[in-house]
Structures are given as C-alpha cells and as structure tokens.
C-alpha cells in the first residue's frame, strides 16, 4: 500500500485549475476522432488472464488529487473524453482495449462467454477498471447490472423473492436487510451499480413485468423501495430507481412495436401522475443518485424525450443531483427518425448517460458532432458529465477504484446469513387465499402426495431475470439455480420434524391423506410475459399444469394448491375444488420457507399487494375476487 501511495503522489501531475481551458482548446483541432470499429464493435471475448490479477497488480497511477471537485475534473477534460463518459456499452461488445482508448463512463453487464463465479465477475470488472484508469482521461468507470432480486447473474448467489413477493411480505426491516445483503453479494462480484429498485406501480396483471412491481399501491411501493434503496446505499452499492415513470400504468393494447402492453402509453390524470412522481420524490430524498428512464410514454409522449418531467420536475422541482440513464437502446424509439437526432433529443431532454450496448460508436460520434454544430450546448454536456463524476466520487470510485479497501461482511456469495434473510422474506410473502376446514397447517404424521410442475424446479420459482434475461426452467434433473432449494426439497427437509411421509409416485398417491398441488407460470421477462390469458392452462402456464390439476381432482383427496407465478392468476375454474390455496409468487432460491409455513412452524402473514380478479374482463374495475391487503391467517 505504501508503494501504491507513493506511486499516486508521483503521478499527481495535473494542475486542474490551469489545465482545463488549454486541454479543451487543444481538443478543438482533434474533435473528429471516432471509435475504430475493429476495436469497439467486435464482441469482447474473454482475453487471456494475466499472470497476476488486477487486484494483485494494483500499481495504476491515479490521475486526480483527492480534493479535486467534479467541476474541476470536467474542466480538464476534452470533448471526446466527456462524450465517452456519457456512454454505456455492453460487456460483450466493448473490449478492454476500447476502454483504454476511450475511457467509457460505464459498462453494461451480460452473461455470454464470461466466468459467472463471484471471483470471475470481479476479475472482469477490475480488468475494465485497469483499462479505464489507464485511459487518457483516467476516470474510473462503473459496472452496471440488473441485480433485481439478488445478484442473479452470479453462480451461487442468493435469489430473493421478486418485488411482488416483497410487496406481499410488506416488511420494511427485512426489505432493508435485503438491500444490505444484495449489496454484499454484488461487492463480492466487484459490481457497484444496481439497476434496481423497479418502482413501477403495476395496475395491469397481463403486463409481463408485473412481478417487478412491489404493489399497485404507490404508497406501498414508495415505502418498500425506499427501505431497499437505503439498504443498498448503506451496503456501499449505488441503486437506480426505474423506470421513470408510469411504466406500470400502460393501457392494454398500446404496447410498442407490436407488443401487447410493454413500452406502451399511459393515459393518466394530473392526480395519478402526482402519485407516481411522489414515489421518485421520496427516493431522491432518501439519497438515490441514479434514475433510469422508462421505455414507455405518458399521455402520448415518450419518456426518453420528455424534457418537462426529466429536466423540470426530476432535476428541477425534486432537486435530483445524480445522473439519469436511458434504458436499453430506448432512445431509438422516440419520435425523431434518425439516430443523431435521437441522441440530440435525448441528451437535451435531460438524459446524462446513454445505455447503448452496440451503437455506442455512432452515439459517441454524434455527441461530438452535435456540440460542434450547436445542437447540444457545451453547458449541457458539462452538466451531464459533472453529474456522472460526482456520483462516482460519492461512491468512492476515485478513492478506491480497484476495490482494495472495500468493506465486506461475507467471504463468499450464498452465505447462510443471506439465505436466512431471503427465507424469512419467502415465509412472510406467502398469501393464504383459502383454508376450508382448517386443512392448513399440515397435521403432524400426515401422508402427503406432492405433484405438479412447480414442485421441484428452481428456475420456475425464481422466474425471469435469473441467470438469463428470460430465466429458465430446470432440465435433465439439473438445477438451473446453483444452491437453491425447491419446494419439494423443503418438504423433505422438514418431514422428520413433523413425522410427514412425502409421496411423489402417482401409483402411491391414493395412500396419501393430502395432496399438495404445485402449479404456476413459465419464467419470462418484459414483453415476453405480456399475455391476454391469465389462466393456469394458458400460453404462459407451465407445461403439466392441466394434467396435475386433473390428477389432483381425480384423487378426491383434500387439496392444497400452491401457485408459483409472477402475478395474480385467474383461478375460477378450479377454485371450488381446492380446499386451500396459497399464492407463493416467485419465491427465489429459498423455497424451504414454504414448507415452514405450510407446517405451521411459521404463521401466514402475507397479504395481496395487488387486487385479484375473477376474470380478465374485470381488470381495471372494482370487481375483485380478493382486494389488495387480503390474506388469511392461522
């Protein structure tokens, strides 16, 4: 460390207050630089590992003194360097060579061809950081990932319930602890920027992102997202409130580009808009420093070009001093027909960083051209980059870019302590919809027949945004989610304690006292989950649901149905034949929490975070089967 400090001191050759003007003018004759497609556009396939890791090398000189302000740093930068800070290419596109050449502000995570272990991820991040620090600007980059219900792209990490389940649990303290735990597992992977929480106030269950919403009640969304964000912040990770705003309020049938709902238009009154904006206002007050813009529109105007809400309301009225990032290539879908015009419009509308996984070379060029041509002011560019650098400084990236002094609470992902937090949230998220004859809790000594496609599948219980964008189901008896516990495994684990006999063989099902029927949805994400059909045998239902439902009915045994899904389903066709119904939502990796509640070891406490409709025709009306807040107790 002494050698490193000495190296830093020897390399503090930049006198910021004097260098800014001269460097900017020097760049004036060199502003036609554009990225070399050979360097930046080829996929970043894994490069040979160095003999020592970036952490071990640790001798990269830091360019800026600890006391340098964001404004001073920006004043020292060329236009090209500023343009690069405003871009976020994907990890599978931008190479380390490109990072060293241009000094991009951020890298967007993905999974292809990468080592997904915690140490593998950290090595990936630190090698990019080496390159960023070695670039001409010397500004540390930040790695962004969708750790929306845990560090879900990392092997062995704990997968928490999706937000809809957190809403059902409605427990601020555990939600805060979840934020702390997710931050710890992210830091073990070297990742410090989380594109979470999603604060959509979902009102349309046919929307494919419903499970990313805590609730259809904006006050509940605000309470839980604030608790979670504070946990991330206190854990040393940067949260990102998304998607600003009204992504959960899209009118059915207005989806973008042929999608049914996703990225469509929200027709909202002033009072409805104010309620949604209040969620963001509370998050800004809580210290959230990044906001992602929604793909969708509000009253016919795409949010990525809505200067009034981004500049006047978010940055102006709310006093947001962090930075705003676009969503995945979403500037391409605003009203301007060409990419250059889209870049200009988006930046002038208040977007500070462009999430451009593959078109970042063009965006880089267009930012520079637009400033030269007077289409974007130098002041606007400086404001954007100042915001980005300020957030990086506050996060500690300038002080400790190679994460040598990062505080860790655990030695590896998947610790018993983190799993316990997730398990408690699972237990509190289960909603008891029906319990005729007090069939639950399961009586000690019972013989139980467990059936259905959701009973023993880690991918199903974790849902989308788990190891892959769309998630996946288990196959060939191999768990999709490493270290996860299935519903069936949880029952087996507790069987001896309650003298339970677990039966899974259909030929022995008649010997059982009770049937536990496990049905649900396939994993999905975003528009892939849009559907006109919310039935348990529809397009998004698990294969085998229908057969399992029919089998359970034919046995003529008391039946407890567990629904594993990302939204409230339509169950009228089967409801009367079931003795008990439990909504599990998407519980994540710790499904043994379900067995704890079914046996009465832990009482039911979950309540519906969204209304439950009798039919799709009732959606948007007050004709509920169960209202928000409903949930039976023992």
C-alpha positions as a printed Julia matrix, in Angstrom:
634×3 Matrix{Float64}:
   0.0     0.0     0.0
   2.92    2.38    0.75
   4.3     1.76   -2.73
   0.87    2.49   -4.17
   0.52    5.75   -2.26
   4.0     6.8    -3.41
   3.08    5.99   -6.99
  -0.09    8.06   -6.69
   1.8    11.04   -5.28
   4.41   10.91   -8.02
   1.67   10.84  -10.64
  -0.34   13.83   -9.45
   0.93   15.96  -12.3
  -2.35   17.52  -13.27
  -2.99   21.08  -12.1
  -6.7    21.08  -12.71
  -7.46   24.77  -12.47
  -4.84   25.61  -15.13
  -5.19   22.67  -17.45
  -8.89   22.76  -18.2
  -9.02   25.57  -20.77
  -5.87   24.53  -22.56
  -6.87   20.92  -22.93
 -10.31   21.86  -24.21
  -8.76   24.13  -26.83
  -6.19   21.54  -27.79
  -9.04   19.15  -28.44
 -10.68   21.59  -30.83
  -8.41   20.58  -33.66
  -8.87   16.9   -32.92
 -12.63   16.57  -32.47
 -13.27   14.35  -35.48
 -12.0    11.26  -33.69
 -14.41    8.35  -33.95
 -14.1     4.9   -32.44
 -12.3     2.3   -34.5
 -14.97   -0.3   -35.38
 -12.36   -3.04  -35.22
 -11.6    -2.13  -31.63
 -15.05   -1.36  -30.29
 -17.55   -3.33  -32.3
 -16.14   -6.82  -32.06
 -17.51   -8.88  -29.16
 -15.37   -8.8   -26.04
 -14.46  -12.46  -25.99
 -12.53  -13.5   -22.89
  -8.9   -12.41  -23.11
  -6.01  -14.44  -21.7
  -5.7   -13.95  -17.96
  -2.61  -12.02  -16.86
  -0.09  -13.74  -14.64
  -1.45  -11.72  -11.76
  -4.96  -10.42  -11.22
  -5.73   -6.69  -11.41
  -6.02   -6.66   -7.62
  -2.55   -8.12   -7.26
  -1.03   -5.73   -9.8
  -2.6    -2.67   -8.15
   0.04   -0.19   -9.41
  -2.09    2.0   -11.67
  -1.44    5.7   -11.07
  -4.45    7.82  -10.19
  -4.74   11.0   -12.22
  -6.77   13.21   -9.91
  -6.0    14.53   -6.45
  -8.39   13.55   -3.65
  -9.57   17.14   -3.33
 -10.47   17.63   -6.99
 -14.1    18.66   -7.45
 -16.3    17.24  -10.21
 -16.33   20.66  -11.85
 -12.54   20.84  -11.86
 -12.25   17.37  -13.34
 -14.77   18.18  -16.07
 -12.93   21.41  -16.88
  -9.78   19.38  -17.54
 -11.46   17.0   -19.99
 -11.67   17.13  -23.77
 -14.99   16.94  -25.56
 -14.13   13.41  -26.67
 -13.5    12.32  -23.11
 -16.78   13.82  -21.99
 -18.68   12.07  -24.77
 -17.18    8.74  -23.72
 -18.25    9.29  -20.11
 -21.84    9.61  -21.31
 -21.88    6.14  -22.88
 -22.54    2.67  -21.53
 -21.6    -0.08  -24.0
 -22.18   -3.76  -23.22
 -19.56   -6.07  -21.79
 -19.96   -8.37  -24.8
 -19.15   -5.52  -27.2
 -16.6    -3.12  -25.74
 -13.17   -4.66  -25.23
 -10.63   -3.71  -22.61
  -8.61   -2.19  -25.45
 -11.54    0.06  -26.34
 -11.95    1.08  -22.72
  -8.3     2.06  -22.5
  -8.56    4.02  -25.76
 -11.76    5.94  -25.0
 -12.49    5.75  -21.27
 -16.2     4.94  -21.31
 -18.25    6.0   -18.32
 -19.83    2.62  -17.68
 -20.12   -0.96  -18.87
 -23.44   -2.82  -19.04
 -23.43   -6.38  -17.74
 -24.4    -9.5   -19.65
 -23.55  -13.18  -19.38
 -22.26  -14.56  -22.68
 -18.83  -16.16  -22.55
 -18.0   -14.9   -19.06
 -16.94  -16.6   -15.86
 -20.04  -16.24  -13.69
 -18.43  -17.05  -10.37
 -18.05  -14.15   -7.94
 -14.3   -14.11   -8.44
 -14.73  -14.33  -12.21
 -17.08  -11.36  -12.25
 -14.77   -9.33  -10.04
 -11.81  -10.05  -12.29
 -13.87   -8.91  -15.29
 -14.79   -5.65  -13.57
 -11.28   -4.89  -12.35
  -9.7    -5.54  -15.74
 -12.03   -2.94  -17.22
 -11.13   -0.63  -14.35
  -7.44   -1.06  -15.11
  -8.16   -0.04  -18.67
 -10.29    2.95  -17.63
  -7.61    4.24  -15.26
  -5.02    3.81  -18.0
  -7.08    5.82  -20.49
  -6.23    9.41  -21.31
  -8.95   10.75  -19.04
  -8.05    8.36  -16.21
 -11.6     8.45  -14.87
 -12.81    5.24  -13.19
 -15.74    3.51  -14.83
 -18.75    1.95  -13.1
 -20.14   -1.5   -13.9
 -23.95   -1.71  -14.04
 -26.03   -4.84  -13.57
 -29.66   -5.9   -13.09
 -29.42   -7.42   -9.61
 -33.16   -7.01   -9.34
 -33.78   -9.8    -6.81
 -30.28  -10.67   -5.73
 -27.01  -10.86   -7.62
 -28.87  -13.04  -10.07
 -26.14  -13.42  -12.7
 -23.63  -14.85  -10.24
 -23.28  -18.57   -9.61
 -24.22  -19.48   -6.06
 -25.71  -16.1    -5.17
 -28.92  -15.97   -3.17
 -32.04  -15.25   -5.23
 -34.62  -13.29   -3.27
 -38.35  -13.17   -3.99
 -39.22  -10.86   -6.86
 -40.65   -7.49   -5.89
 -44.27   -8.61   -5.98
 -43.42  -11.09   -3.22
 -41.59   -8.39   -1.26
 -44.79   -6.36   -1.54
 -46.8    -9.29   -0.18
 -44.4    -9.59    2.75
 -44.63   -5.82    3.37
 -41.82   -5.79    5.92
 -39.62   -2.68    5.9
 -36.85   -4.01    8.13
 -36.38   -7.23    6.14
 -36.53   -5.28    2.89
 -33.77   -3.0     4.17
 -31.74   -6.05    5.18
 -32.32   -7.5     1.73
 -30.77   -4.35    0.28
 -27.75   -4.74    2.54
 -27.41   -8.41    1.62
 -27.71   -7.82   -2.12
 -25.07   -5.09   -1.83
 -22.72   -7.52   -0.09
 -23.12  -10.19   -2.76
 -22.66   -7.6    -5.5
 -19.45   -6.28   -3.93
 -18.08   -9.82   -3.8
 -18.52   -9.77   -7.59
 -16.96   -6.32   -7.99
 -20.26   -4.75   -9.05
 -21.28   -1.44   -7.51
 -24.24   -0.18   -9.58
 -27.58   -1.97   -9.35
 -30.38   -1.22  -11.83
 -32.86   -1.6    -9.01
 -35.34   -0.97   -7.46
 -38.08   -1.09  -10.06
 -40.77    1.21   -8.68
 -43.47    0.53  -11.23
 -46.95    0.77   -9.75
 -48.41   -2.14  -11.71
 -52.13   -1.96  -12.36
 -52.4    -4.38  -15.33
 -51.65   -8.02  -14.38
 -51.41   -9.03  -18.03
 -48.22   -6.95  -18.27
 -45.06   -9.06  -18.43
 -43.24   -7.01  -15.81
 -45.91   -7.17  -13.13
 -43.69   -9.22  -10.82
 -41.09   -6.43  -10.87
 -43.6    -4.18   -9.09
 -44.0    -4.15   -5.32
 -47.65   -3.22   -5.49
 -50.45   -1.39   -7.26
 -50.48    0.95   -4.25
 -47.93    3.76   -4.78
 -47.53    4.31   -1.03
 -46.5     0.68   -0.51
 -44.15    0.91   -3.49
 -42.59    4.02   -2.0
 -42.17    2.55    1.47
 -40.53   -0.7     0.35
 -38.39    0.73   -2.45
 -37.05    3.35   -0.06
 -36.17    0.72    2.55
 -34.45   -1.43   -0.07
 -32.56    1.52   -1.57
 -31.3     2.59    1.85
 -30.02   -0.95    2.34
 -28.11   -0.83   -0.94
 -26.69    2.6    -0.13
 -25.63    1.62    3.38
 -24.09   -1.51    1.89
 -21.94    0.56   -0.47
 -23.82    0.0    -3.72
 -25.46    2.56   -5.99
 -29.21    1.98   -6.52
 -31.06    3.05   -9.65
 -34.75    3.91   -9.4
 -36.59    2.78  -12.52
 -38.38    3.27  -14.8
 -39.21    6.97  -14.7
 -42.13    6.94  -14.83
 -45.56    5.22  -15.26
 -44.14    2.0   -16.71
 -46.69    0.04  -14.67
 -49.7     2.02  -15.86
 -49.72    1.22  -19.57
 -53.04    1.0   -21.38
 -53.78   -2.52  -22.57
 -53.13   -2.94  -26.3
 -50.83    0.09  -26.71
 -47.51   -1.79  -26.5
 -44.6    -0.6   -28.6
 -43.77   -2.29  -31.89
 -46.46   -4.92  -31.74
 -46.06   -5.77  -28.06
 -49.35   -6.19  -26.26
 -48.61   -3.89  -23.32
 -44.92   -3.39  -22.63
 -43.45    0.02  -23.51
 -46.85    1.38  -24.45
 -48.7     4.55  -23.45
 -50.07    5.51  -20.04
 -53.13    7.76  -20.13
 -53.04    9.5   -16.77
 -54.71   12.35  -14.96
 -52.72   15.0   -13.12
 -53.52   13.42   -9.76
 -52.43    9.97  -10.97
 -49.19   11.44  -12.28
 -48.52   13.2    -9.0
 -48.94    9.96   -7.03
 -46.36    8.23   -9.25
 -43.94   11.15   -9.09
 -44.14   11.14   -5.3
 -42.52    7.69   -5.3
 -39.47    9.16   -7.04
 -39.52   12.26   -4.88
 -39.22   10.09   -1.78
 -36.37    8.08   -3.31
 -34.49   11.25   -4.24
 -34.91   12.47   -0.67
 -33.59    9.09    0.54
 -30.36    9.59   -1.4
 -30.89    7.62   -4.61
 -28.44    9.05   -7.15
 -29.33    7.36  -10.44
 -32.65    7.14  -12.27
 -33.43    5.1   -15.38
 -35.99    6.39  -17.86
 -38.96    4.26  -18.92
 -39.34    2.82  -22.41
 -42.98    3.87  -22.25
 -44.95    7.05  -22.94
 -47.09    9.29  -20.77
 -50.11   10.77  -22.47
 -48.58   10.13  -25.89
 -45.04   11.43  -25.3
 -42.11    9.01  -25.0
 -40.39    9.44  -21.66
 -36.95    9.42  -23.31
 -37.81   12.76  -24.91
 -39.93   14.21  -22.11
 -37.84   17.21  -21.09
 -40.54   18.56  -18.81
 -40.57   15.56  -16.48
 -36.82   14.9   -16.59
 -35.43   18.44  -16.55
 -38.16   20.48  -14.92
 -39.63   18.01  -12.45
 -36.95   15.4   -11.61
 -33.86   17.6   -11.79
 -35.59   20.88  -11.07
 -38.5    20.56   -8.68
 -37.24   17.4    -6.94
 -33.65   18.66   -6.78
 -32.18   15.42   -8.13
 -28.41   15.95   -8.42
 -27.47   12.45   -9.56
 -27.47   11.3   -13.16
 -30.13    9.95  -15.49
 -29.52    6.9   -17.67
 -31.53    5.73  -20.65
 -32.88    2.19  -20.87
 -31.55   -0.37  -23.35
 -31.37    1.39  -26.76
 -34.61    3.15  -25.92
 -33.63    6.47  -27.46
 -34.07    4.7   -30.82
 -37.83    4.62  -30.29
 -38.54    8.3   -29.75
 -40.24   10.47  -32.37
 -37.06   11.63  -34.15
 -36.33    9.32  -37.14
 -32.51    9.23  -37.21
 -30.02    8.21  -34.53
 -28.18   11.53  -34.48
 -31.42   13.37  -33.86
 -32.36   10.82  -31.21
 -29.06   11.37  -29.39
 -29.55   15.13  -29.5
 -33.15   14.97  -28.33
 -32.44   12.51  -25.51
 -29.5    14.47  -24.11
 -31.3    17.8   -24.37
 -34.28   16.18  -22.64
 -32.07   15.53  -19.62
 -30.58   12.07  -20.15
 -26.96   12.07  -18.96
 -25.79    8.58  -19.89
 -26.89    6.53  -22.9
 -27.28    2.78  -22.42
 -26.15    1.81  -25.89
 -24.91   -1.79  -25.85
 -23.85   -1.86  -29.51
 -24.44    1.53  -31.16
 -22.17    3.46  -28.81
 -19.57    4.26  -31.52
 -22.23    6.12  -33.52
 -23.56    7.82  -30.4
 -20.03    8.9   -29.47
 -19.56   10.46  -32.89
 -22.96   12.16  -32.84
 -22.45   13.71  -29.4
 -19.23   15.33  -30.6
 -20.78   16.49  -33.88
 -23.85   17.86  -32.13
 -21.78   20.02  -29.79
 -19.71   21.38  -32.68
 -22.86   22.16  -34.62
 -24.56   23.84  -31.68
 -27.29   21.19  -31.4
 -26.22   20.36  -27.84
 -24.66   23.06  -25.71
 -21.29   22.63  -24.04
 -23.03   23.54  -20.79
 -25.42   20.61  -21.16
 -22.55   18.19  -21.77
 -20.64   19.57  -18.8
 -23.71   19.23  -16.6
 -24.17   15.58  -17.6
 -20.54   14.63  -17.04
 -20.34   16.58  -13.78
 -23.31   14.6   -12.51
 -21.71   11.29  -13.53
 -18.37   12.14  -11.93
 -19.99   13.45   -8.76
 -21.85   10.17   -8.28
 -18.67    8.17   -8.9
 -16.81   10.27   -6.35
 -19.55    9.85   -3.76
 -19.47    6.1    -4.32
 -15.73    6.07   -3.63
 -14.57    5.09   -7.1
 -11.98    7.86   -7.26
 -10.57    6.96   -3.84
 -10.55    3.19   -4.29
 -11.14    2.29   -7.96
  -9.55   -1.17   -7.65
 -11.69   -2.0    -4.6
  -8.7    -2.66   -2.37
 -10.38   -1.14    0.69
 -13.94   -2.29    0.05
 -15.58   -3.47    3.26
 -17.04   -6.99    3.07
 -19.31   -8.74    5.57
 -19.04  -12.2     4.0
 -16.27  -14.2     2.36
 -18.4   -15.58   -0.49
 -21.85  -15.39   -2.04
 -24.55  -17.75   -0.81
 -23.8   -17.41    2.89
 -26.15  -18.88    5.48
 -26.85  -15.37    6.8
 -28.02  -14.05    3.43
 -30.05  -17.17    2.75
 -31.78  -16.69    6.09
 -32.87  -13.17    5.15
 -34.26  -14.45    1.86
 -36.02  -17.35    3.61
 -37.71  -15.02    6.07
 -38.98  -12.92    3.19
 -40.32  -16.05    1.49
 -42.16  -17.01    4.67
 -43.7   -13.56    5.03
 -44.6   -13.3     1.33
 -46.94  -16.32    1.19
 -50.59  -15.32    0.94
 -53.24  -17.74    2.19
 -56.27  -17.21   -0.04
 -58.42  -20.12    1.15
 -58.29  -22.6     4.02
 -61.54  -24.55    4.2
 -61.8   -26.83    7.17
 -58.5   -25.52    8.53
 -56.66  -28.0     6.37
 -53.56  -25.92    6.99
 -51.27  -26.14    8.81
 -50.44  -29.69    7.76
 -51.1   -32.05   10.63
 -48.11  -33.93   12.06
 -47.99  -37.52   10.88
 -49.73  -36.78    7.56
 -49.0   -38.61    4.35
 -48.64  -36.04    1.57
 -48.75  -36.55   -2.18
 -46.81  -33.74   -3.86
 -47.4   -33.16   -7.56
 -47.3   -30.51  -10.27
 -44.64  -28.95  -12.49
 -43.66  -26.27   -9.95
 -42.85  -28.65   -7.1
 -39.19  -29.29   -7.88
 -37.9   -26.59  -10.24
 -35.53  -23.83   -9.16
 -35.91  -21.93  -12.42
 -39.68  -21.77  -12.1
 -39.62  -20.49   -8.53
 -37.03  -17.82   -9.38
 -38.67  -16.6   -12.61
 -37.24  -14.18  -15.15
 -34.12  -12.09  -14.57
 -32.36  -15.12  -13.11
 -29.03  -16.16  -14.64
 -30.52  -15.2   -18.0
 -32.74  -12.33  -19.08
 -35.78  -14.6   -19.56
 -34.82  -17.06  -16.85
 -35.14  -20.78  -17.47
 -36.59  -23.98  -16.07
 -34.65  -26.89  -14.63
 -33.86  -29.66  -17.1
 -32.36  -33.14  -17.06
 -32.6   -33.18  -13.27
 -30.06  -30.36  -13.13
 -30.82  -27.28  -11.08
 -30.83  -24.06  -13.05
 -30.05  -22.03   -9.91
 -26.98  -23.27   -8.06
 -27.52  -23.73   -4.33
 -31.29  -23.24   -4.46
 -33.82  -25.32   -2.51
 -37.03  -26.41   -4.24
 -40.49  -26.69   -2.69
 -40.21  -30.47   -2.64
 -36.76  -30.39   -1.08
 -38.06  -28.06    1.6
 -40.82  -30.51    2.46
 -38.36  -33.38    2.61
 -36.11  -31.35    4.91
 -38.87  -30.76    7.45
 -40.6   -34.15    7.12
 -38.9   -35.85   10.05
 -39.61  -32.96   12.39
 -43.35  -33.31   11.71
 -43.42  -37.06   11.03
 -44.56  -36.46    7.46
 -44.5   -39.05    4.71
 -43.76  -37.48    1.32
 -45.11  -39.29   -1.74
 -44.31  -38.3    -5.33
 -45.18  -41.55   -7.13
 -48.62  -41.32   -8.74
 -49.16  -45.03   -8.19
 -48.95  -44.47   -4.44
 -50.96  -41.25   -4.41
 -54.09  -42.99   -3.13
 -52.28  -43.71    0.15
 -51.94  -40.01    0.92
 -54.08  -38.02    3.34
 -53.49  -34.79    1.47
 -52.45  -33.57   -1.99
 -50.15  -30.61   -2.42
 -50.61  -29.35   -5.98
 -47.83  -27.09   -7.28
 -48.72  -25.15  -10.43
 -47.58  -21.9   -11.98
 -46.14  -19.94  -14.87
 -43.11  -20.36  -17.09
 -40.27  -17.89  -16.47
 -40.4   -14.74  -18.62
 -39.27  -11.12  -18.69
 -40.53   -7.86  -20.17
 -42.79   -8.12  -23.24
 -42.31  -11.88  -23.42
 -44.61  -12.03  -20.43
 -47.38   -9.9   -21.94
 -50.47  -12.07  -22.32
 -54.22  -11.75  -22.79
 -54.68  -15.01  -20.86
 -54.03  -15.35  -17.14
 -55.38  -18.87  -16.78
 -53.36  -21.75  -15.35
 -53.6   -23.55  -18.68
 -52.91  -20.59  -20.97
 -49.93  -19.53  -23.09
 -47.7   -18.74  -20.09
 -48.76  -21.67  -17.94
 -46.31  -24.4   -17.06
 -46.5   -27.5   -19.17
 -48.13  -30.1   -16.97
 -50.42  -27.74  -15.05
 -53.58  -29.11  -16.62
 -52.62  -32.74  -16.1
 -51.61  -32.14  -12.48
 -54.85  -30.28  -11.76
 -56.87  -33.13  -13.24
 -54.87  -35.74  -11.34
 -55.37  -33.96   -8.03
 -59.1   -33.74   -8.63
 -59.35  -37.41   -9.57
 -57.75  -38.5    -6.28
 -60.62  -36.98   -4.31
 -58.25  -36.02   -1.5
 -58.12  -32.72    0.34
 -56.01  -30.47   -1.9
 -53.69  -27.6    -1.04
 -52.76  -25.66   -4.18
 -49.55  -23.66   -4.34
 -49.42  -21.11   -7.17
 -45.91  -20.11   -8.24
 -46.34  -17.15  -10.57
 -45.34  -13.56  -11.16
 -48.88  -12.2   -10.94
 -52.35  -12.98   -9.68
 -53.9   -15.63  -11.92
 -57.47  -16.4   -12.98
 -58.47  -19.49  -10.98
 -62.28  -19.52  -11.07
 -62.45  -22.83  -12.96
 -60.66  -24.7   -10.18
 -61.1   -22.7    -7.01
 -64.12  -24.58   -5.64
 -62.39  -27.96   -5.93
 -59.4   -26.84   -3.86
 -59.53  -26.89   -0.07
 -56.7   -24.44    0.41
 -54.93  -22.01   -1.92
 -51.56  -20.35   -1.29
 -50.1   -17.67   -3.55
 -46.32  -18.07   -3.49
 -45.45  -15.54   -6.22
 -41.8   -16.09   -7.27
 -40.04  -17.05   -4.03
 -36.49  -17.38   -5.35
 -33.85  -19.79   -4.13
 -35.04  -20.37   -0.55
 -38.3   -22.26   -1.14
 -37.82  -24.22    2.08
 -39.55  -21.23    3.63
 -42.76  -22.52    2.04
 -42.57  -25.79    3.99
 -42.01  -23.83    7.2
 -45.31  -22.01    6.72
 -47.33  -24.98    5.44
 -46.48  -26.93    8.59
 -47.21  -24.04   10.93
 -43.61  -23.63   12.03
 -44.04  -20.04   10.83
 -47.52  -18.46   10.6
 -49.01  -16.98    7.45
 -48.68  -13.2     7.38
 -48.57  -12.22    3.69
 -51.22  -10.05    2.08
 -52.05   -9.33   -1.54
 -50.07   -6.37   -2.89
 -52.42   -6.12   -5.87
 -56.1    -6.95   -6.35
 -57.04  -10.45   -7.55
 -59.59  -10.51  -10.35
 -62.21  -13.13  -11.15
 -61.73  -12.75  -14.91
 -59.68  -10.69  -17.35
 -62.85   -8.74  -18.12
 -62.8    -7.4   -14.57
 -59.28   -5.96  -14.79
 -59.33   -2.26  -14.07
 -62.7    -2.44  -12.34
 -63.62   -2.79   -8.69
 -64.93   -6.3    -9.24
 -62.3    -8.25   -7.33
 -62.17  -11.79   -6.12
 -59.81  -10.59   -3.39
 -58.93   -6.97   -2.69
 -55.46   -5.61   -2.07
 -54.45   -6.36    1.52
 -56.35   -9.66    1.69
 -54.68  -12.64    3.34
 -55.9   -15.25    5.81
 -54.05  -16.16    8.99
 -53.92  -19.27   11.17
